[in-house]
Amino acid sequence: MKVLFLSVSTGGGHIKAAKALKDVVISKYPYAECIIIDTLKYINPIIDKLVVGTYLSLVKNIPYFYGNLYKLSEYSKGINNLTNAFSKLLAKYIINLIRDFNPSLIVCTHTIPLQMVSYLKTKKIISVPIVAIVTDYANHPFWHLPNIDALIVPDNHVKTDMVKTGIPHNIIYPLGIPLMEDFTYKTNKTEIRKILRIEDKLTALIMGGSLGIRSVYNSFKLLINSERDIQIIVLTGENTKLKKKIELELLNYPVCKQKNVKVFGYTDNVSVLMDAADFIITKAGGLTISEALAKELPIFLISPIPGQEERNAAFLIDSGAAVEISTEDNIDEILNNTIFNPQKLSLMKHKARLLARPYATHDTVRLLETLK
């Protein structure tokens, strides 16, 4: 098996989904050849910086503007035609990559390279099977492309929406978002807290993904002001400024010293930290949501990015697996109504179990085996 994974780094989830699949393919087929390509970086770092940089800047600085563009792209053919035209122009730059590697499968975890390979296959420049991995809990016209052999979606409701837009039902597989292997199991909460050298008491995990700067800090401030005796684990990712900012507040403000707070930068131990937590506060990134569901963690959603994350949040909230919170909320009141409400807590965990796809990666690899 030779698998070419094509992605783009607009957020960390796209590359992580590709890596999860690659790891399982290699574990099943030690002699398999798999490569992950950050497509725009491969084509031209300047183009990557322009496209990805513009996206990140919009999301971080003027998210409402990005949200309006996203909504417009759902109903306006103009934006879809523009992005398709852009991808077609760039498609010629990956032809040699595909021919030289000669994959038995191409797996795309982002719509930009998917548009490229769809175009190349339509023009009969390539004939290799193409698989798309949808990493959000919402359909979008960007996924509606010709010559795609399989669309892996997070949930049945996404498949239903796609079928309504004309995508053949037999190529849509609601297998879930691929996760790393350690999300397929849970470790004992008390034991993992001993290993982490943290207290064995009510513990909150704050995450924001690669784009969650504002949501992480706001969540930290909410919990610091709680009257509950809460232990707080904060993940700041690669944002060293945010990590230092929180650490300074922990040193300088008396209210912060009343809580046991652990601050981590980038870590590969997200699965372990989720096992140590009683609930998670996060923005609504598709991959993080899927990880939390697999761990059956009650989810509090804060500051979703307008656009796909708003769609993710709406789905999770409507499903009963998550609760939306804001900086104006009384966090103690919310905790009383959820974490300290046995009936509500049991219901949230039950809904999480119904939505979780912890074996999505293995299920997807089994499908890839039939397509190669």
Buried (B, 14 or more C-beta within 10 A) or exposed (E): BBBBBBBBBBBBBBBBBBBBBBBBBBEEBEEBBBBBBBBBBBBEEEBBEEBBEEBBEBBBEEBEEBBEBBEEBBEEEEBBEEBBEBBBEBBEBBEEBBEEBEBBBBBBBBBBBBBBBBBBBEEEBBEBBBBBBBBBBBBBBBBBBEBBBBBBBBBEBBBBBBBEEEBEEEEBBBBBBBBBBBBBEBBEBEEBBEEBEBEEEBBBBBBBBBBBBBBBBBBBBBBBEBEBEBBBBBBBBEBEEBBEBBBEBBEEEEEBEEBBBBBBBEEEBBBBBBBBBBBBBBBBBBBBBBBBBBBBBBBBBBBBBBBBBBBBBBBBBEBBBBBBBEBEBEBBEBBEEBBEEEEBBEBBBEBBEEBBBBBBBBBBBEBBEEBB
